[in-house]
Amino acid sequence: MTSFITLKEEIIDLSLCASCGLCAAVCPQGLLAMNGDSVSLPVFQGLESQAADTCGSCNLCSEVCPGYDTGVMESERRIFGRNRSELERWTGIYLSTHQLSAADPEILGRAAAGGAGTILAVTALEEKLADAVIVVGRDEERPWVPKAYLADSVDRIIECAQTSYCITPNLDLLQDGRYDKIGIIGVPCQIQGINKLLNLPEHLPSSVLADKIAFTIELGCASNTSLGGTEHLITEILGIELADVAVMRYREGQYPGQFMVRTRQGQEYYLPFYRLVEEFKKFKTFRCLACPDWWSGIADISISDGDPNIFDSSREGISAKASSTVMVRTKTGARLLELAVRRNAAKLVDYTFDNNLGLERKRQRYRSYAAMGDRRIPLAPGRDMDYSQILSDDEVIRIGIGSKQGRPAGQM
């Protein structure tokens, strides 16, 4: 069976939808749209009972979907000419790793960490590597709601600086016909979907979208959170009516930052970052919790917070110079980073990546779902290393990955 019905029965109904929006972009008849719920899902524009007849033999929505088959192994063979080794299971294949901090104080002040994503996006625009970059900012009318944008100006990119800890469909924006070259900043499942698109034969209608992809940058992701998590922090923890929210930022102020809400009356309310981690655990989807990847390993560049123990740092009140970990994987990624450094936009030092608390949480969580074996979970990109025990998420957070392990220079 083909058509949207396949996507519904094998992905959506099994809670495997990653809410990336790529299926809506790739549909040649424009039959799919994201429904805009707290966890946005694709819906068929018409009678579902007629989907099989309407779609005919087309199954592009299922072909690009990263919900179950992430396509990583096929993508690796196309990008690198080989698959990752067992030792590379959780990092993927890469050329180099660095710590990066934005040279511009304005960008550094707006970013959650070192501003790597913002710097690279600005560089891509100004060096004409892309006409626009898909980023996530805030809805102008509902400032607590993250919203994806096709940013074609430096001002828009800087405005959207800072990580959004909320599931936000963004790949449906590829349908926009105004741009020929689009850069993408997204989470691993979104990057996997893009690469499944790039894996498809050139004669298919999807090639129009594939030809637009200028570069991909992915954010390390332990698990994303529904919009209900953000609204819970505002209304239940801080006691603020959503209608009173004028400004909301997930990581405001001195690194590692605090959750901040400014009301229309000008009052500001704060929560330390570690409280977000604790509260957001209540608002996860099955697809996020069962995800096999912290980094997909198939982006041109992978980035994450520079402090691998950011939860501990926030909880203990430890501060550091804001920085991003940057892992370069492809020649395209190397060129983009080189241009940023050449423009004196980034301060860069070599860095040996070892581990990250988010990665460790993802590693142990996926092992636990695989061990249970009671339901379909997304496919892993390779064999896991031998291990003697599986830790719960609470145990990983409590134990951490070492109080000083991998912390960037200058931490106090």
C-alpha positions in Angstrom: 0.0 0.0 0.0 1.2 3.5 -0.8 -0.2 7.0 -0.1 -0.8 9.0 3.1 -2.6 5.9 4.6 0.8 4.2 4.8 2.3 7.1 6.7 -0.7 7.3 9.0 -0.8 3.6 9.9 3.0 2.9 10.1 4.1 6.2 11.6 1.5 8.6 13.0 -0.7 5.9 14.6 2.3 4.3 16.2 3.5 7.6 17.8 6.6 7.7 15.6 6.0 11.0 13.9 8.9 13.4 14.5 6.8 16.4 13.5 9.4 17.6 11.1 7.0 18.8 8.4 9.0 17.3 5.5 6.0 15.2 4.3 4.0 18.3 3.8 6.8 19.9 1.8 7.4 16.9 -0.5 3.8 16.1 -1.4 3.6 17.0 -5.1 -0.2 17.7 -4.8 0.0 19.8 -1.7 -2.3 17.4 0.2 -0.6 17.5 3.6 -0.3 20.2 6.2 0.8 20.3 9.8 -2.1 20.7 12.2 -0.5 23.2 14.6 -1.3 21.3 17.8 0.9 21.2 20.9 2.7 18.4 19.1 2.1 19.2 15.4 1.2 16.2 13.2 0.5 15.9 9.4 -3.1 15.9 8.3 -4.6 15.0 5.0 -6.3 17.9 3.2 -9.5 16.1 2.2 -11.2 12.9 3.0 -8.7 10.3 4.3 -10.9 7.5 3.0 -10.1 8.8 -0.5 -6.3 9.2 0.1 -5.3 6.0 -1.6 -7.2 7.0 -4.8 -6.0 10.6 -4.6 -2.3 9.8 -4.0 -2.2 7.0 -6.6 1.2 5.3 -6.6 3.0 8.2 -4.8 4.6 7.4 -1.5 7.0 10.3 -1.2 5.7 11.2 2.3 6.7 7.8 3.6 10.0 7.7 1.6 11.4 10.9 3.3 9.9 10.2 6.8 12.6 9.8 9.5 10.1 8.6 12.1 11.0 4.9 11.9 13.7 4.4 9.3 16.1 7.3 9.8 18.0 6.4 6.6 21.3 7.1 8.3 23.3 4.2 7.0 22.3 4.9 3.3 23.0 8.6 3.9 26.4 7.8 5.3 27.4 5.8 2.3 26.4 8.6 0.0 28.1 11.3 2.1 31.2 9.5 3.4 31.5 6.4 1.3 31.3 4.2 4.4 29.2 3.5 7.5 30.3 4.5 11.0 32.2 2.0 13.0 31.0 0.6 16.3 33.3 3.1 18.1 31.6 5.9 16.2 28.0 4.7 17.0 27.1 7.8 19.1 29.3 10.5 17.5 29.2 9.6 13.8 32.0 10.2 11.3 33.7 13.6 11.5 36.7 15.6 10.4 37.4 17.8 13.4 36.0 19.2 16.6 36.2 22.6 18.1 35.0 25.0 20.8 33.5 28.2 19.3 32.5 31.5 20.7 31.0 34.4 18.7 33.2 37.4 18.4 30.3 39.8 18.3 29.1 40.6 21.8 25.5 41.1 20.6 25.3 37.6 19.1 27.0 36.1 22.1 24.6 37.8 24.4 21.5 36.6 22.5 22.7 33.0 21.9 22.1 30.1 24.3 25.7 29.1 24.3 28.6 30.2 22.0 26.4 31.3 19.1 27.7 28.7 16.6 24.4 28.3 14.7 23.9 32.0 14.4 27.5 32.7 13.3 27.4 30.0 10.6 23.9 31.1 9.4 25.0 34.7 9.1 28.2 33.7 7.3 26.2 31.6 4.8 24.0 34.5 4.0 26.7 37.1 3.6 29.0 34.8 1.6 26.1 33.9 -0.7 26.2 30.2 0.2 22.4 30.4 0.8 19.5 32.7 -0.1 17.8 31.9 3.3 18.3 29.7 6.3 15.6 27.8 8.2 15.7 28.9 11.8 13.3 28.9 14.8 12.3 32.0 16.6 9.1 33.2 18.3 5.6 33.7 17.0 5.0 37.5 16.9 1.5 37.3 18.3 2.1 34.5 20.9 5.7 35.1 22.0 5.8 31.9 24.1 5.2 29.8 20.9 8.3 28.8 18.9 7.9 29.4 15.1 10.1 28.4 12.2 11.2 31.1 9.7 13.0 31.3 6.4 15.5 33.9 7.4 16.9 35.9 4.5 18.4 38.8 6.5 21.1 39.0 9.2 18.7 40.8 11.5 16.2 38.0 11.3 18.9 35.4 12.0 20.1 37.2 15.1 16.5 37.8 16.2 16.1 34.0 16.1 19.3 33.2 18.0 19.0 30.8 20.9 17.8 27.3 21.1 14.1 26.5 21.4 13.3 23.6 23.6 10.1 22.8 21.9 9.0 20.6 19.0 8.7 22.9 16.0 8.0 21.7 12.5 10.2 23.6 10.1 10.8 21.5 6.9 7.5 22.4 5.4 9.1 25.8 4.7 11.1 24.2 1.9 7.9 24.6 -0.3 8.6 28.4 -0.4 9.3 29.2 -4.0 11.2 32.4 -3.4 14.6 30.8 -2.7 16.9 28.6 -4.7 19.4 27.8 -2.0 18.3 27.1 1.6 20.4 26.3 4.6 18.9 24.2 7.4 19.4 24.4 11.1 17.5 21.6 12.8 17.5 18.7 15.3 18.8 15.3 14.2 15.5 13.8 13.0 15.0 16.8 10.7 18.4 16.4 9.3 17.8 12.7 8.8 14.6 13.5 6.8 16.5 16.0 4.6 19.1 13.3 3.8 16.5 10.8 3.0 15.2 13.4 0.5 18.7 13.7 -0.9 19.0 9.9 -1.2 16.0 9.7 -3.6 16.4 9.4 -7.4 16.8 12.6 -9.3 13.8 11.9 -11.6 11.2 12.1 -8.8 9.3 15.4 -8.1 11.1 15.6 -4.8 14.3 16.6 -6.7 13.0 20.2 -6.9 13.3 20.4 -3.1 16.5 18.4 -2.9 18.2 20.8 -5.2 17.5 23.7 -2.8 19.6 22.2 0.1 22.7 24.4 0.5 23.9 23.0 3.9 22.7 21.3 7.1 23.6 22.1 10.7 22.2 20.0 13.5 21.7 20.6 17.2 22.5 18.0 19.8 19.2 16.8 21.2 18.6 14.6 24.2 14.8 14.8 23.5 12.5 17.6 22.4 9.5 18.9 24.3 5.9 19.6 23.4 4.5 23.2 23.6 2.6 22.0 26.7 6.0 21.9 28.5 6.7 25.6 27.9 3.1 26.6 28.8 3.4 24.5 32.0 6.5 26.5 33.0 4.7 29.8 32.4 1.3 29.1 33.9 1.9 26.5 36.5 5.4 27.1 37.8 5.7 30.9 37.3 1.9 31.6 37.7 1.7 33.9 34.6 -1.3 34.0 32.3 -0.3 33.3 28.7 -2.0 36.4 27.5 0.3 38.4 29.7 3.5 37.1 28.1 5.4 39.8 26.2 8.8 38.2 25.9 10.0 34.6 26.6 13.5 33.2 26.2 14.7 29.7 27.2 18.3 30.7 28.1 18.6 34.4 29.1 21.5 36.1 30.9 24.8 34.8 32.1 25.7 31.4 30.7 24.3 28.8 31.1 21.3 31.1 31.3 17.8 31.0 32.8 14.3 30.6 31.5 12.9 34.2 31.4 9.4 35.6 30.9 8.7 39.3 30.7 5.0 40.3 31.2 3.2 43.1 29.4 3.5 45.1 32.6 7.3 44.8 32.4 7.8 42.3 35.3 10.5 39.6 34.7 10.4 36.1 36.1 13.2 33.5 36.0 13.8 29.8 36.4 17.3 28.3 36.4 18.0 26.1 33.4 18.1 22.8 35.3 14.5 23.4 36.3 13.6 23.2 32.6 15.2 19.8 32.4 13.3 18.5 35.4 9.9 19.9 34.3 10.2 19.1 30.6 10.6 15.4 31.3 6.8 15.4 31.8 6.1 16.6 28.3 7.9 14.2 25.9 6.6 12.3 23.0 7.3 8.6 22.5 9.2 9.3 19.3 11.5 11.7 21.1 12.1 9.4 24.1 12.8 6.4 21.8 15.0 8.4 19.4 18.4 6.6 18.7 20.5 9.7 18.0 21.7 12.7 19.9 23.5 13.8 16.7 22.4 12.3 13.5 26.0 12.3 12.3 25.0 13.2 8.7 24.8 17.0 8.9 27.6 19.1 7.5 28.2 20.4 11.0 26.9 19.2 14.3 26.8 21.6 17.3 25.9 21.4 21.0 26.3 23.3 24.2 30.0 23.8 25.0 29.5 22.6 28.6 28.9 18.9 28.5 27.6 19.0 32.1 25.3 22.0 31.7 22.6 20.5 34.0 25.1 20.2 36.8 26.6 23.7 36.1 23.1 25.2 36.3 22.1 23.3 39.5 25.4 24.2 41.2 25.5 27.8 40.1 28.7 27.3 38.1 29.4 29.8 35.3 31.7 29.7 32.3 32.6 31.5 29.1 29.7 30.8 26.7 30.9 28.4 24.0 29.5 25.9 21.5 31.0 22.5 20.6 31.3 22.3 16.8 31.9 19.0 15.0 32.7 19.3 11.3 31.7 16.3 9.2 31.9 17.3 5.5 33.9 19.6 3.1 30.9 21.8 3.0 30.9 22.2 6.7 34.6 22.8 6.8 34.3 25.5 4.2 31.5 27.2 6.1 33.4 27.2 9.4 36.6 28.4 7.6 34.7 31.4 6.2 33.3 32.3 9.6 36.8 32.3 11.1 38.3 34.2 8.1 35.7 36.9 8.7 36.8 37.1 12.3 33.2 36.2 13.3 34.2 33.3 15.5 36.9 32.5 18.1 37.9 28.9 17.6 40.0 26.4 19.5 40.5 22.7 18.9 38.7 20.4 21.2 38.5 16.7 21.9 34.9 15.6 22.2 34.4 12.9 24.8 30.9 12.8 26.1 27.9 15.0 26.9 25.2 14.6 29.5 22.5 14.9 26.8 24.2 12.2 24.7 24.5 9.9 27.7 20.8 10.3 28.5 20.0 9.5 24.9 22.3 6.5 24.9 20.9 4.9 28.0 17.3 5.7 27.2 17.5 4.1 23.7 19.1 1.1 25.2 16.2 0.7 27.7 13.6 0.9 24.9 15.5 -1.5 22.7 15.8 -3.9 25.7 12.0 -3.8 26.4 11.3 -4.8 22.8 7.5 -4.3 23.3 6.9 -1.9 20.5 8.3 -0.5 17.3 11.1 2.1 17.9 13.2 4.1 15.4 16.1 2.2 13.8 19.6 2.8 15.2 22.4 3.8 12.8 24.6 0.8 13.8 25.6 -1.6 16.6 25.9 -0.3 20.1 29.0 -1.0 22.2 28.9 -3.8 24.7 27.6 -2.6 28.1 26.9 -4.3 31.4 24.0 -2.2 32.7 21.3 0.3 31.6 20.9 3.4 33.7 17.5 5.2 34.1 17.3 8.8 33.1 17.2 9.9 36.7 20.3 7.9 37.4 22.2 9.5 34.5 21.2 13.0 35.6 22.2 12.2 39.2 25.5 10.6 38.3 26.4 12.9 35.4 29.5 12.3 33.3 32.1 13.6 35.7 32.3 16.9 37.5 35.2 18.3 35.3 35.1 15.9 32.3 35.3 17.9 29.1 34.4 21.3 30.6 35.6 24.2 28.5 38.5 26.3 29.6 37.7 29.3 31.7 35.0 27.6 33.8 34.8 28.8 37.3 
